[in-house]
């Protein structure tokens, strides 16, 4: 089964519940975020290598993957 073939059927009641839950999650994130967070430039994440370098290293360490 392909992931594109999956169909989700929501009735109006479950859609309201889903919207309320997502709204509460977004509210919790908004309450935890301060204006100082928007001024930080790195957000605590500094990539040390590009995704291509990581993929090439993965292929070097797992040689059987590239042959499939």
C-alpha positions in Angstrom: 0.0 0.0 0.0 1.3 3.4 -1.0 1.1 6.3 1.5 -0.6 8.4 -1.2 -3.5 5.9 -1.3 -4.4 6.4 2.4 -7.7 8.3 2.9 -8.6 9.8 6.2 -12.3 10.3 6.9 -13.2 12.8 9.5 -16.7 13.5 10.6 -17.6 17.0 11.8 -17.4 16.0 15.5 -13.9 14.5 15.3 -12.8 17.5 13.1 -13.9 19.9 15.9 -12.0 17.8 18.5 -8.9 17.8 16.2 -9.1 21.5 15.8 -9.4 22.1 19.5 -6.4 19.8 20.3 -4.2 21.5 17.7 -5.3 24.9 18.9 -4.3 24.0 22.5 -0.9 22.7 21.3 -0.3 26.0 19.3 -1.4 28.0 22.3 1.1 26.2 24.6 3.9 26.8 22.2 2.9 30.5 21.9 2.9 30.9 25.7 6.3 29.3 25.9 7.8 31.5 23.2 9.3 34.9 24.2 10.1 37.9 22.0 13.8 37.2 22.8 13.5 33.9 21.0 12.7 35.7 17.8 15.8 37.7 18.1 18.1 34.8 18.4 19.8 34.0 15.1 20.8 30.3 15.5 17.9 29.0 17.6 20.4 26.6 19.3 21.2 24.7 16.1 24.4 24.9 14.2 24.8 22.4 11.3 28.3 21.0 11.1 27.8 19.4 7.7 25.5 19.5 4.8 22.8 16.9 4.2 24.7 15.8 1.1 27.9 15.2 3.2 25.8 13.2 5.7 24.2 11.1 2.9 27.6 10.4 1.4 29.0 9.3 4.7 26.0 7.1 5.2 26.6 5.4 1.8 30.3 4.9 2.7 29.4 3.3 6.0 26.6 1.2 4.5 27.9 0.0 1.2 25.1 -2.5 0.6 22.5 0.3 0.4 24.0 1.8 -2.7 24.0 -1.5 -4.6 20.2 -2.2 -4.2 
